[in-house]
């Protein structure tokens, strides 16, 4: 038997640790409260886990929800950041997609959440407001799009 402590598997200087220390994600519950019913149907995905996963996707350029589910399941730092246990599965891509397309479709709550996360990151110096310009050449290539 081997005892594994996830906390020890994510380096102290990992960027997601810096984000986790800088951002108080608890505000998400108050913003999402009107969208959730506490006593009807099966338990919903925890909104903090959902937005932490989506934030990982944006930070690391993971464009598809299926790929995001896979990456969170395989990457210990992502799993730790999302608050999942080592053996706990990430919410599946369909759950992520349906929440994004249904629960957050007719409101601006998701935008408010990301704006607040960004504001907190900027306040702690993790994100700058600079613009990056590049001089580049684009050409078609056979490449794996994953």
Secondary structure as UniProt FT lines:
FT   HELIX           6..9
FT   TURN            12..13
FT   HELIX           15..22
FT   TURN            25..26
FT   HELIX           27..32
FT   HELIX           33..35
FT   TURN            38..39
FT   HELIX           47..59
FT   TURN            60..61
FT   HELIX           65..74
FT   HELIX           76..81
FT   TURN            82..83
FT   TURN            86..87
FT   HELIX           93..98
FT   HELIX           99..103
FT   TURN            104..106
FT   HELIX           109..123
FT   TURN            124..125
//
